[in-house]
Amino acid sequence: METLVHRLWGDSPPGRARNTLQNYVLRLRRALSCTVGGAPVLTRPHGYVIETVPDALDLHRFTALVRQGRTALDEGAAARAAPLLGEALGLWRGDPLSDLPAHLLQGLVAALDEQRLDALELRIEADLALGRAADVLPELRGLIEKYPLRENFWSQRMLALFHCGRQGEALESYREVTALLADELGVAPGAGLRQVHRRLLTATPDLIAARAVRTASPSRDVDMPVEMTSFVGRETQVAEARRLLGTARLVTLTGLGGVGKTRLALRAAAEVAPSFADGVRLADLAPLSDADLLDRTVSDALGLRDQSARPAVDAMVSHLRDRSLLLVLDNCEHMVEHVAGLVLRLGRAAPGLRVLATSRQRLRTPGEHVLTVPALSLPAAKGQARGATVRPEAGTEGAVAGAADAAAEADDPLLRSEAVRLLLDRAAGSAPAFRLTARNREAVAQLCLRLDGIPLAIELAAVRLSAMTAEEILERLDDRFRLLSLPRPQTSARHHHTLRGIVDWSYDLCTGGERLLWNRLSVFSGGFDLEAAETVCAGEGVAREDVLDLLAGLVDKSIVVVNSSGDRARYGLLETIRQYGRQRLQEEDGTTRVRVRHSEYYRLTTVRAGRSWCGPREVDWLVRLRTELPNLRTALDYCASRDDLAKAGLQIAVNLARTRCWFFSSTLGEGRHWLERLLATGPERSPAQDVPDPSAETDPGASTLIAGALAMKAWIALCQGDNPAAETFLAECRAVAQELPDVASVAPVTYIEGAHAMLVRGDPASRELLAEARDRFRTGGQAGDAHMATMLWAMAEAFFGTRASASAARDVYVAEAEASGAEWARTWALWCTGLVELRHGEAERALAPLQEALAQQQAIGDSWGPVWGLETLAWAVSATGDCTRAAWLLGAAHRMRRDTGVALTGLRPFHEAHRTAEERVRGSLSSEEYTAAWSRGALAEDALRQAWTCAPREPAGPAGSDRPRRMRTAGGPLHRSES
């Protein structure tokens, strides 16, 4: 009480201060509409207290957000800290407590202001860590004008200038603040400011490393690779790209290969990402060789999971129509006309779409804005850069230069060149001992000039600085470029070299074995691992045991890039490097030999996956196949182009379908494309070919292989709901089945007959057909296919059987899934358990296994299972009577089907169950209630997670536990009668 009196009236309170204070409290309670007990303003023995929930006061929210942001920064998570601190500062709407008399608040306002400035410093620190130095410089200028004695703002400005390549201005800022502090306060800069100054003088490694940390965009969905090296220069081009993207629908970055178009596009996209509510998506078209797959590739990049028979471009139009999104199309030059047509189609249908393309030639699409990407800025001509002060060599007078010398270095005209700065930046990582000296500065300048400022060539040169001097590299460069070896007049124009000449030079620096390996690695698309390189590239001058060392040599020379973030290192070639190697391979007449080995390696890979699917490593194989899709596409394309390899290509396509790779990766349409293309040009059938080989799984007879391919093609069409095509494919299967030599070979056809009977006709006879297919697969030793037939048999029993038969089939399927150790199979066993309980037991008990299946499928990255899990969960929830939630789930399931292109109308038992659930829900809710709940589900951004977390789930237990026994004792059926 005394504290409140003193805060209100100071040392001169009124005579009845306590009574007045009580009146104030009463009026406060009325203003806050307090409850009878007074909450949140509560009376205590010695005064009053306000008790609020944690988020009720903006000050509490601000403090909590700042604390979280500070913790994230301490943990090195600047990408997480920046939005937290930004949200905290967004709670400020002006000066604190500005509507209250200042004399009543004493030091409180100052304390709050200090908290705000502290949060502002933290947010700028996070922005600097994320590579947003150019963005915070204008803000820091204003803050320094307002708070000129706050040293942290000066430190941050110096660091921002350094990261923008303006070292001279950074050092000048230190001189400016030093003079200011001396004039105003008579003091020297504090320890923190002095430390930053020392780091700038010596260009400490932590500063260089900090340059490599780049923006993690706060937009909702940004699919962009993280920058692994610093971004040097290009401020003008980045700003121009940002400006164009603010007004133009299509911006194309053009220029010479290796000039940095991709890097510039990624940086510009990252910086404008917050302007796009639906984020940024990147589609790399470099690995694409078949223009027919352009639409599918871009659709994949957009994250679509369209399994329908409709063209992929139609799915993209539907997806993008109401979105605000930036699409980056990288490496368009090899299919300019097709890309132009796609961009025009999408742009006309989606007003919120912006496209940023990179290409060696413009797309020539209406509305296109072209930004030519120049080479990096070059140093002055010979003689103009002499005499500038440079950093002393290691081991000379002192380890750290003085302030005056460092400032002179920062103002060195040579360092104003982006090309030189890039060379020095990359050399700091690959050749730590290299220094710019008075002796080598002319050679460095000439090297950058002769390389025309092309980033790729400069980065390759920087690698060689670990073993050669700049002068030696320049001498080799003269030898390499024959024209440059000729004397030229001082006044002659600068000669323009070609990128091939630059890569030729890099090629000459490799050993003979490295050159052979480089050429052969060019057949890979989208990366490769060590096993693939050893298998495909060994032989004819390259021993298998030498591949690892040769590959390491190419990595060291920046020819090959490596990503070691996963459990297996992935290697890759820059597209320009890959194209060069491909040309060299053609010159030595090795293309056919290596591409055949490439196709065979990936054929055997899919065969191994087919043998292992529905086993303990099932998900590992599915993830691996998804990673290898670019190589698999290349192999499929090559096999389709050669009659003698058509059979191998068909084996790849069939095994990818058998393993459900196309399902797991949400690329059903592509799977069907390859099957149709390869069957159209596939192996001819003959009686001699139909004699099964002992290794039938790796080399089946032509008729057996074609039957399997037709069956997979029909299965995909069935799953897409494309019944007319499925009928046609099924007829082809029946025709081929008459030529098959044994019972096991007929199994795929029997399987499709059963699937068609269940899904299209809704025929109870499907149960017998699927059981027969299961037995035939098991007889032929095809465990994975047998398991799939078991799942469909159990599904058919759930839809068409009795309680006893459905429970028995479920028990068999759950037991098989559990015994297999296959994670994906276990999720479907959980789903099947829920389906049987829903149709023959208690709907409430179906919820737990269905939700558990969704959770596990989401955890392993399955894109197909949740389409059916969400729909089935909606049926179960409607049967429990929770119709509002059921309507929400129906809306969410509809959106997922729309995204994946599934048509329920072509899947009869699912369509009928859906219609039953929808009628039940509509009958329980008003039209407005149903529409509102359904719309909320259809618009939910994270519907899948909400579906399996929105209600407490009783533990489902592992599939195959005692749950089936509990379900067999459940109460009466809801949908089917016992018979």
N, C-alpha and C positions, 0 to 999 in steps of 0.2 A: 504493500500500500504506500509506504513512504517513497519508494522508488517512483511510482506513478505520479505522486503529488509533486515530487521534485522535477520530474521530467516535464510536467505541464506548467508549473508555475515558478520553478527555480527556487530562489531564496526568499520569494515574497508570495507565499500561498495566501488565498483568501481565508477569512475567519472560519468558515464552515467547509473547509476543503474536502473532508471525507464525505460529507453529504453531497456536495457538488459532484464529486467523483462517482458516487453511487448513481446519481442521476445520469451522468454520462454513460455509465455501464448499461443502465436500463435502456437508454436511447440506442446504444450500440446493439443490444440484443434485439430490439424491435427492427432495426435496420437490417440485421442479418437473419431475421425470421427464426430466432432461436427456439428450440423446443421448450417444453415445460420445465425441464431440468436446467435450462440455460445453455446447453451445448450449442455451439462450441465454446461460448464464454462461460467458464465455470467459476464458482466461488470457492475459495480456499481459506483456511483459518487466518492467514495473514495478507490476503489480497485476492487477486483474480488471475486466471490463466486461460489462454485460448488454446484449445486442443484441436488440431486439424489433421486430416489425412495427409500423407506425405506429398501428394501432388496438388493439394488445394492452393498453396501459395506459390506464385511465380518465383519468389526468392528461393524457396526450398527446391523447386525444380531446377532453377539456375545452378544452385550450389551442387546438386546431385549430378547434373550433366557435366559441369566443369570437373568434378571429382572423377567421373568416369572417363572424360577426355584426357585428363592428366595421367590417369592410370594406363590408358591405351598408349599414350605417347611414351611413357616409361617402359612399356613392353615392346616398343618399336612398331606399334600398329598405327601408323599415322593415318592410313586410309579409314580406320575405324574412328580415330580421334577427331578428324576434321568435321564430319557431319554433327557429332555430338557437341563440339564447341560452337559450331555455327548455329545449332538449334538453341544453345544456351544464350548466345548473344542476341538471337532473334527475339528473346523474351523482353529485351530492353526497348522501351518506346520513348526514350528521352531521358532527361535528368531524373535521378531517383527522388521520389517523394517531393516533387516540385510543387505540389498543391498544398503543402503544409508549411507553416512558419519555420524558417531556417533556424531561428534561435531555440526552438524546442528540440531540435534533433542533434545539436552540438556536433560531435564527430561522426555521427552515423552516416551522413551523406558522403563524407570523405572516405569512410571505410568501404561503402558500397561502390563508389567510383573506383577505388583501388582494386576491388574484386573484378570489376568489369575490365579494367585495363590489363589485369593479370590474365583474364580469360582471352582477351584480344591478343596478347603476346603468345599465348599457347596456340591459338588458332593459326596465327601467322607462322609459328614454328612448324605446325602440322602441314600447312600449305607449302612451305619451303621443302620439307621432307618429301612431299609428293611431287616436287618438280614444278611448282606453280610460281616460280620466282618472278616471271614477267608480270603475272597477274597482281602480285602484292606490292610491286614497286610504287604505283601511283598512290595506293592506300598509305604506305609507309611515309611517302613524302608529306601527305597531309597530317599524319600523326606527329611527325617530327616538328612540323610548323606549330602544332598546337601544344605539344609537350617536348620542347627542345632539350630539356635536361634529363629526359628519360633515356638512359643509356641502352636499354635493351632494344628499343626501336632503332637506334643507330646501328647496333650490332646486326640486327636482322636486315637492315637496308644494305649494309656492307656485304653480307652473305648473298642476298638476292642479286646484287650487282655482279658479284663474282660468278654466280651460277648462270647469269645471262652473258657471260663472256666479257664483262666490262670491269676488268681488274683495276685499271687505272682509276676509274671513278670510285671504286670501292676504297682504294687507298686514300684518295682525295677526301672521301667522307670522314675517314679517321682523322686526317689533319684538321678538317673543319670542326669536328666535335671536340678535339683536343684544345683548339684555340677557344672555342665557346666556353668550355668548362673552366679554363684558366681565366678568361675575362670575367665571367659571371660569378664564379665561386672561388676562384683561386686554387683549384684542385686539379690533379691529374686524372685521366680516365681510370675507371675501376678495373679490378682484376679480370672480369668477364670480357670487357671491351678490349683490353690489352691482349687477352688470349686469342680472340678472334683476329686481331691485327697480326699476331705472330703466325697464325695458321695461314692467313692470306699471303704473308711474305714468303713462306716456305712451301706454299701449295701442298699442304700435308695430305697424306693418302686418304684421310677421312673426308676431306673436302672433295677430292676427286671421286671417291666412292659415292658421296652424297649426290653428286650430279647424276648418277645412274638411276636414282630412285625416281620414279615417275608417277604420273597421275593414275589413281584408281578412281574412276568416275563415280560420282554419287547417284547416277541415274539408275533407274530400277533394273534395267537389264542390259548390261554392257558386255558384249562378247568380244573382248579385245585381248591380244597377247600382251604380256608385260614386257616392257623394254628392258633389255639385258645390258645395254651399254648406254653411255651418256648421249644426249642429243645436242650436237654442236651447231651453233649458228642457226640459219634459216628463219630468224625472227620475222623478216619481211614476208617470206613466203607463207609462214604459218598464219600471220595476221591477215594476209590477202585471202587465203583459203577460208579462214573463219568468216571474213566479210562476205565472200561469195556464197558460202553456205547459209548465210542469213537471208539472202535474197533469191538465190538461184535454186531451181529444182534439181539440176544436174551439173555437177562440177567435175571436169576430167583433168587429171594431172598427167601431162604428157612430157616426154623427154627420153633421152638416151637410156638404154638399159644400164643399170648400175648407178644411175645418177641420184637415186634416193627417193624415187616416187613413192614407194610403199612406206618407207619410214616417215616421210612428210605427211602422207595420208593418215597414218595411224596417230601421229601426234596431233594433227588438226582435228581428227575425229574425237580423240580423247578430250580435247579442250572444249569442244562444242557439245559434248555428250549431255551436260545438264540441261541443255535447251530442248532435248527430245524426251518427252514423257515416257515413251516406250523403248528408249535406249538406242544402242548402236549395235549393228550386226555386221560381221565381216565374212565375206565369201571369197576365198582364194581360188581363182579359176586356173591357176598355173598347171595343176596336175590334170586338168580336164582335156581329154583328147577327142571325145565324142560330143559333138554339139547337141545331139539329141538329149544329152543328160544335163545340159545347162540349167534348164528349169528345175530339175530335181536337185542339183547342187545348191542353187540359191535357196530353194525351199528348205533344204537341210540347214543351211546357215541361218535361216530365219527361225529355226527351232520348230518347224511344222512337223507333225506326225501324221501326215495324210496317207491313209492306206486305201483310199478309194480308187476307182478306175478313172476318175475325171482327170483331165490334164493338170499337171502340177501348177501351171501358171494360173489356172482358175482358183486353185486353193490359195495361192499367194494373194491374188486379188481380194478374195474374201477376208483373208487374214489382215491385210494392210489397209483396207478401205477406210477404217475409222481410227487409224493409229498415227501417232506422231513419232517417226522413226528415221534414223539415218542408216542407210545401207551402203557399206563400203564394198565395192567390187574391185578386187585386186588382180592385176595381170590379165587384161582383157584383149591384148593385141592379137592373139591367135584366133579369135572368133568375134571380131568387131561387129560384123553385121548382125549376128545372132544376139549379142549383148545389147546392141542398139534397139533391136526390136523388142526385147524383153523390157528394157528400161522404159521405152515409150508406152508399152501396154500397162505396166505397173503405174507409171507416173500419171497417166490419164485417169486411172481408176482410184488412186489413193492421193488425195490432195495434201495429206500430212507427211508424205514420203519425200525424203531428200536422198539423192544418190551421189556418192563421192567415188569416182572411178579412177583407176590408174591404167594407163595404156601407152604404148609407144606411138600410137596414132589416135587421133580424135575419133569419137564415135559417130559424129555428124548426125546427131539426133536433135530435133527441134528443141530450142530452149537450152542447149548445151553451152556452158561457159568453160572455156579452156584456160587452164593455168599452166604455162610451160615452166617446168622445173629446171632451173639453170644449174650449172656446176657450182661448187662452192667458190666463194670469192677467193681471188688469187693474190699472192704477194706482189709488190711492186717489181718493175722490170729490173734487170741486172744493174747493180750499182746504186740504186736509189735507197736501199735498206742498209747500207753499210754504216758502221760507226755507232749503231744503237747499243745501249748497255744490255747485256744478257746475264743470265744466272751463272755464277762461277761454277766451274766443274767440281765434281766431288773430289775432296782431297786437297783443294787449294786453300787460300788464306783462312777461311772460316766456314763452318757448316751453315751458318745463317747469314744472309746478306743484310746490310743495313737498310733502314727504311727508305733512304733516298735512292739507293740502287734498285730496290724492289719496285719502287714507284716508277723509276725510269724503265724497268723491264716491262711493267704493265702497260706503259705508253709506247712500247716498241712497235713501230709500223709493221714489222713482220708478223707480230702477233695479232694484228687486226685482220689478217687473212683467215677466213674460216678453214681453208684447206690446211694451212699450217697448224692451226689449233686442233683440227681433227687428227692430224698426224701425231702431234705431241700427246694428245689425249689417249689415243690407242697405243702409242709406244709406252706410255706409263704403265699399261697393263702387260703388254707382251715383251717389252724390253726395258725393265726397270732401271738398268744402268745407263740408258741413253739420256744425254743432256744436249740441249741446244747451246752451242758454244760459238765463240768468235770464229773458230776454224771451220765449223761445218754449216754455219748459217746460210752461206751462199749455196751450198749443195742442197740443203733442205728447201730453200726457195726454188731452186731450179727443178728439184724433184717434183714439187707440187705443180709447178708450171708445166712440166713435160707430161704430167698425168692429167692435165686439164681440169684439175679440181674434182675429178670423179670420185665419189666416196669409196666405191668398191675398190678401185685401184689403190687409193691412199691407204685403206685399211690393210690390204695385202702387203703393201710396202712397209707399213709399221711393223708387221710380224717379222719381216726379214731384218729389221734393225737389231734383233736379238743376236744375230750371227754375222751381220755385215755393217759396215759404216754407211752413212748416207752417200759418201762419195763413191763407194763401191757399187751401191745400188744404182747410182746415176750412171756409172760406167756400163753396167749390165743393161740398163735401159737403152743406152745408145746402141749397144749391140743388137738388142731385140728389135727396136724400131729402126729399120734400115734407112728410112728417109731422114731420121734424126741424126744418123751417123755422118751425114753429109754436112759440111760447113755451110752456114747460112749467114747472110748479112745481118748486122745488128738491127737494121731498120725493117727487116722482113716481117711479115705478119706472122702471128703465132699459128703454128701448124696444129690442126685438129686431128688428134689420134682417134682410132676406133676402139670400141670396147673389146673387140676381138684381139686387137693388138695387146691390150692390157692383160687379158686372160692368157694370151699366148705366152706372154712373159712369165706369168705365174706358173704356167704349165712347164716351161723350160727349167724353172727352179726346182721342180719335183724330180725325184729319182725315177728310174725306169719302171720299177714296180709300182710306185705311187701313181705314175701316169696310167699304167694299165688298169689299176684299180679305179681311178677317177673315171676313166672311160666306161667301165663296166657298171659302176654305181649309177650311171645316168639312166639306166633302165628302170630304176625304182621311182615310184611316185609317192609323195606324201611322207617320206621317211622310211627307215628300215632299222633292223636291229643287227647285232653282230652275227647271229646264226644265219640270217638271210644273206648278209654280205659274204660270209664264208662259203655258203652253199652255191650261190649264184655266180660269184666272181672268181672263185679259185679255178686253177687249171690254166694251161697254155701260158706259162711264164710266171704264174702267181701261185705259190704253194699255199694250201689251206692254213697251215700253221703260221704263215707270214701275214695273213690278212689283218690280224689285230694290230701288229706293229705298223703296217702300211697305213691302216686306217687312222691310227694315232698320229702318224706323220701328217696326214691330210688335215686332221683336226688342228694340229699345231700351225699349219700354214693357212688356216682360215678358209680352206677349200670346203671342208665338211664341218657342219655345226652339230653339236651334241646336246641333248637334253637328258640329264640324269635325275630328273625329279621323280621318276617312277621306279618300279622294281627292276625294270630292264632299260638300259640306256637306249635312246632312240637317236639315230643319226639322220642328217638330211643335207641336201645340197641347195644352195641358192639357185633360183631358176636359171639365171644367166650361166652359172657354172655347170648346171646340169645340161643345158642345151649345147654348151661348148663340148662337154664330154661325149654327148650323143653324136655330134658331128665327127669328132675324132674316132669314135667307135665305127662309124660308117666308113671312114677313110681306110681303116684297117680291115674292113669286111668282117667285123665281128658282131654286128648287130643281131643277125639271125641266131647265131649260136647262143649269145647271152640272153636274148629274149626268150628263147625256147627254155633255157635253164630257169629263167625267172618264172615263166608260166608253170613249169613242172614243180618248182619249189612251192608255189602257192596252191597248186593242185594237191600236192601231198599234205600241205598244211590243212586244207579243208577236209581231206580224208581223215587226218588225225583228229580234227575237231569232231567229225562225224562219228568216229569211234568212241570219243570221250564224252559226247554230250549225254545228258542225263546221268552224269556221274559226279564225283566230288569236286572236279575242276570245271564244272559246267559254266559257271559264271565267269571264271577266268578266261575260258575259251571265247565266250561271247564278247567279253570286253576286248580281247585280243583281235578277234575278227573285225569288230567295229573299228578298232584303231587301224587295221590293215586294209580297210575298204578301198583307199586309193590304189594300192598295189593290186588288190583283187580285181578292181575295175580294169586296170591296165592289162592284167593277164587275160581277163575275159574278152576284152576288146581285141587283143592280139590273136587269141585262139579263134575268135569269130571271123577273123580275116583270112584264116588259112584252113583249107579243107582237111589237111592232115592233123590239125590240132583241134578240130571242132569237138571231137569226142572228149578230149581233156577239158576243154572249156565247159562242156555240158556237165562233166563230173564236178567241176568247181561250183557251178550254179546249183546243181542238185544238192550237193553237200551243204552249201550255205542255206538252202531252204530247209534241209533236214534238221540242221542244228538250230533252226528258228532265228538265225542271225538277222534276217530281214525283219522279223517281228520285233526282236529285242531292240533293234536300231531304228525302228519306225521307218523302214524303207521298203515296204511291201511292193510299191509300184515299181521300184527299180529291180527287185527280184523277179517280178513277172516279166519285165522288159528283157532281161538277159535270157530267161528261159525261152521266151518267144523267139528272140533273135537267133539263139543257138540251135533251137529245134528247126527253125526255118532253113538253116544251112548245115544241119547236124549230120552225124554219120548215117550212112545207108545201112539198112538191115539186110542181113543175109543169113541163111541157116548156119554157115560155118562160124559166123561171129556169135551166134546165139549159144554156142556150147560154153557153159560157165567155166571160168577159170577157177582154180583152187583159191586164189586171192580175189574172189568176186567183188569184194568191197572196194578194192583198189583198181580193178580192171574188169568191170562187168561186161557181159555181152551187149551188143548194140541194142537189141530189142529190150533187154532188161533195163538198160540205162535210159532208153527213150521212154519206157513205161514209167520209170521213176520220175523222169522230168515232166512228163504229161501229168502225172499224179500231183506233183508239187505245184505245177502251174494251175491245175484245177483247184487245189487246196487254197492257194492264195486268192484266186477269184472268189471262192466261197467265202473266205474271211472278209473280203472287201464288200460282200453283198452283191457282187456282179453276177447275178444268176444266169442271164443269157450266155455269157462267156463260159461260166462254169458248166452249163449243159453241153456246150460245144466241146469243151475240153474233156468232159466225162465220156462223150461218145468216142473221142479219139482214144481214150484209155481203153475202152471196151474193145475197140478194134485191135489194138496192139496186144491186149491180153490173150487173144486167140493164138498168138504166135509165141507166147512165152513158154520156156522149156520146162519149168518146174513150179511147184506150189509156192515156194518162197518168193519167186519172181512175181507172182500174181498178187502178193500181199499188198503192195501199194495201191493197186487198182481196187481191191476189195475194200481197203481203207477209205478211198475216195467215194466208193459206192455208199458205204455206211455214213460217211460225213454228209454226203449230199442228201441221203434219205432223212437224216436228222435235221439238218439246218434248213433245207429248202422245202422238203415235203412235210416235215413234221411227222414222219412215219415211225411208229413204234418198232417196225421191222429193223430199223437201224441198229437196235441193240444186238440182234443176232449177227448182222454183218460186221459190226465193229468187234464183237467178241471173236468172230472168225478171223478177221484181219490180225487181231492180237495174237491168236494162236499161230498164224502163219509167220508172222514176224519172229516170234519166239523160236519157231522151228528153224528159221533161217539164221538164227543167232544175231538178229538185229535188235538189241536190247533197247536202244533209244527209241526206235520206231515203235517197238512193242509197247513201251511206256506211253507214248503219245496215243496209241490206239486204246490203251487201258483208260486214259483220261477221258477220251471221247465216249468210250463205252460207259464209264461211270456217269458222265454227264447225261447220256441218253437214258440211262436207268433213272436218274433223278427226274428227268422231264416226263418220261413215258412209263416207267416201271411202277411196281408196288413199293410199299414201304420196305418190305423184306428184301426185294431184289436190289433196290437202290442202296440200302444200307450195306448189303453184302458187297456190291460193286465198289462202294466207297471204301469199305474196309480193305479190299484188295489193292485199290489205288493208293490209299494212304500208306499201307505197308510197303508197297513197291517204292514210293517216293522216299520214305524214311530209309529204306535199305540202300537206295541209290546214293544217298549223301548229296544229292543235287539241290542247291539252294532254290533255283527257279522252280524245279519240280515240286519242292515242298510248299512253295507259296500257292501253287495251283491245287495241291492237296488240301490246303486250308480252305481255299475258295470252294472246292468241291464239297468239303465237309459242311460249309455254311449253306451251300445250295441244297444239299440233301435235307439238312435240318429245317430249312425254310419250307420245302415242299412236302415234307413228310413228318415233321416233328413240331417243335415250338419255335416260332419266329424270333423270340427274344434270345434264344440260344444260338441262333444263326449269326448274331451280330459280332460276337467276339472273334470267331475264326475269319469272318469276312474282313473285319478291321485289321486283324493281325496280318492277313495276306496283303492288304494294301500297304501296310507299314513296311513289310519286308520287301515288297516289290519296289517301293520307292527307294529303299535303302540300297538295293543293288543296281539301280538305274534302269529298271525295266520300263519300257515305254508302251508296251502292249497290254500286259495284265491289268493295270489300273483302269483301262477302258471298260473292261467287263466287271471288275471288282466294284467300281463306283456304282454302276448300273444295278448290279445284284444287291448291293447294300441298300439302295433306294427301295427295291422291292421288299426287303426284309423289314426296313423301318416302317414302311407303309402298313405292313401286316401287323406290326405291334401297335398301331393306332396313333403313332406320333406323326401325324400327317403334315404338320408344318415343316418339320425337319425332312420328311420324305420329299415334299415339294422342292425344298432347297437342294436335296441330293439329285432329284430328277433334272433340275436345271444345270447343276454342275456336270452330271453325266452327259447331258445333251451337248454341253460345250466341248467336252473331251471327245465325244464322237465326231462332232463337227471338225475339230482340229485334226483328227486322225482319218477322217473320211469314211468312217464305218456307217453303213446303212442298215439299221435294224430291220427295215421292211424286207430285206432279203434273207433274214435269219429268223425263220418262223417261230421256233419256241421262245427265242429271246423277245421277239416282237410281241407275241401274245402275253408273255409275262409282264412286259413293260406296259402294255395296254391295260392289263388287269390292275396293276399298281396305280397307274395314272387315274383310272376311273374311280378307284377307292379313295384316292386323295382328293380328287375334285368333288367327290360326293360328300366329303367331310368338311371342306373349306368353301368359303364363298369365292366367287370368281376373283374378287380383288385380293383376298388373302392368298389364294393359290398363285396368282400372277406375281405378287410381291415377293413371296418366298422363292418361287422358281427363278425370278430375275436375280435375286440376291445370289443364288447358287451359280447361275450362268455367268455372273460378273465377278465371282470370287477369284482373286488372283492366286490363292493358295488352297484351292478347294480340296486337293488330295490330302494334304496334311490335316486340314480341318475335319475331313471325313473320318479319319482314323484317330483323331484326338478329341473330338468334340463331346464325347461322352465317356465315362469310365468304362474300361474294357476288362472283363474278367480274363485272367490269363488263359490264352488258348492252349498253351502247352505245345510241345512238339507234335507235329503231325505223326499220327500213328501211336499216340499215347492212349490213355484210357478214354479219351473223348468219344471215339466211335462207340464204345460199349455204353457210355452214359447216354448217347443219343439213341441207341437202340431201345432204351427203356423210357424214352420221352413219351409225352402224352400224345393224344390223338392227332392225326394228320390235319393240315390246314388246306391242302389243295388236292390231295389224291386219297382215294379210299383204299383200304387194305383189301387185297383180293388174292 
